[in-house]
Amino acid sequence: MKALVTRIVANTLLRGEDARNRIARWSHWFPRTPTVDASRFQRDDEAYPRHWREFPSAWPPFESDDPAVKRAISSALDELPDRWREAVIARDVHHLSPAEAGRRLGVSPEQERALVNRARANLRARLEQFFSGRAGA
């Protein structure tokens, strides 16, 4: 097994590709998971396949300096995997371009986009939970 991994690393380095990315792409190690729960969208046999089954609830108006909202966002950011957090902070806090964020993270543009999309989806879901709990209070 060690020889196989060594060969993969050597071959990918010769092609100028980061070996960690090549190994991480093996789908049996990291199965694909949807960014948003698939049950929220219509199936292929329904009237509008892959469209929202029901639009997400609108968030109530809130003040940007509301301490409860800040705590919710901070908590959601803290729970993200490190790479997701780095990607979303680079893009949405530091306003870096996708290319610059990808360079700083050491990933391809496609990987950077995937990291940011997953991080944003996770943050939206957490804020949706926060606001739905707040509406009932």
C-alpha positions in Angstrom: 0.0 0.0 0.0 2.8 2.4 0.9 4.3 1.8 -2.6 1.0 2.6 -4.3 0.6 5.9 -2.4 4.2 6.8 -3.1 3.7 6.2 -6.8 0.5 8.3 -6.8 2.3 11.1 -5.0 5.3 11.0 -7.4 3.1 10.9 -10.5 0.9 13.7 -9.5 3.9 15.9 -8.5 5.4 15.3 -11.9 2.1 16.6 -13.5 2.3 19.6 -11.2 -0.8 18.6 -9.2 -1.0 18.6 -5.5 -1.0 15.0 -4.3 -3.4 15.6 -1.5 -6.0 16.8 -4.0 -5.6 13.7 -6.1 -6.0 11.3 -3.1 -8.9 13.3 -1.7 -10.8 13.0 -4.9 -11.3 9.2 -4.5 -15.0 9.1 -3.9 -14.9 6.0 -1.7 -12.9 8.0 0.9 -15.0 11.1 0.7 -18.5 10.4 -0.5 -20.3 13.4 -2.1 -23.0 14.9 0.0 -25.5 17.5 -1.2 -24.9 21.1 -0.1 -28.6 21.5 0.7 -30.9 18.6 1.7 -32.3 17.1 -1.5 -35.8 16.7 0.1 -36.2 20.5 -0.2 -36.3 20.2 -4.0 -38.7 18.6 -6.4 -37.9 15.1 -7.7 -37.3 14.4 -11.4 -40.9 13.0 -11.7 -42.5 16.1 -10.4 -43.7 19.2 -12.3 -40.5 21.3 -11.8 -37.6 18.9 -11.3 -34.8 20.3 -9.1 -36.7 23.5 -8.3 -37.5 24.4 -4.7 -40.4 22.3 -3.3 -41.1 25.3 -1.0 -39.1 28.5 -0.9 -37.1 29.0 2.3 -38.8 31.2 4.8 -37.8 34.9 4.7 -35.7 36.0 7.6 -37.2 38.7 9.8 -35.7 42.1 9.8 -32.7 42.4 12.2 -30.0 44.9 13.2 -26.5 44.1 12.0 -25.1 45.0 15.5 -27.6 42.7 17.3 -25.4 40.7 19.8 -27.6 37.6 19.4 -27.1 37.6 15.6 -23.4 38.1 16.0 -23.2 35.2 18.5 -25.1 33.0 16.1 -22.8 33.8 13.2 -19.7 33.4 15.3 -20.9 30.1 16.6 -21.8 28.9 13.1 -18.3 30.0 11.8 -16.6 28.2 14.7 -18.3 24.9 13.8 -17.3 25.0 10.2 -14.3 22.8 9.1 -11.1 24.9 9.0 -10.8 25.0 5.2 -14.5 26.0 4.8 -14.1 28.8 7.4 -10.8 30.0 5.7 -12.5 30.1 2.3 -15.7 31.9 3.4 -13.7 34.5 5.4 -11.3 35.1 2.5 -14.2 35.7 0.2 -16.9 37.3 2.3 -14.9 39.1 5.0 -11.7 40.1 3.2 -13.5 40.4 -0.2 -10.8 38.5 -2.1 -11.5 37.4 -5.7 -12.1 33.7 -6.2 -8.6 33.4 -7.9 -6.8 35.1 -5.0 -8.7 33.1 -2.3 -7.8 29.9 -4.1 -4.1 30.9 -4.3 -4.1 31.7 -0.6 -5.7 28.4 0.2 -3.5 26.5 -2.2 -6.5 25.0 -4.1 -7.8 25.2 -7.6 -10.6 27.6 -8.5 -13.1 24.7 -8.7 -12.1 23.5 -5.2 -12.3 27.1 -3.8 -15.8 27.4 -5.2 -16.8 24.1 -3.7 -15.4 25.2 -0.3 -17.2 28.5 -0.4 -20.5 27.1 -1.5 -20.5 24.5 1.2 -19.5 27.0 3.9 -22.2 29.5 2.8 -24.9 26.8 2.6 -24.0 25.6 6.1 -24.0 29.2 7.5 -27.4 29.9 5.8 -28.8 26.7 7.3 -27.6 27.7 10.8 -29.0 31.2 10.5 -32.3 29.8 9.2 -32.4 27.7 12.4 -31.6 30.7 14.5 -34.2 32.9 13.0 -36.9 30.2 13.0 -36.2 29.6 16.7 -36.3 33.4 17.3 -39.7 33.8 15.5 -41.2 31.3 17.9 -39.9 33.1 21.0 
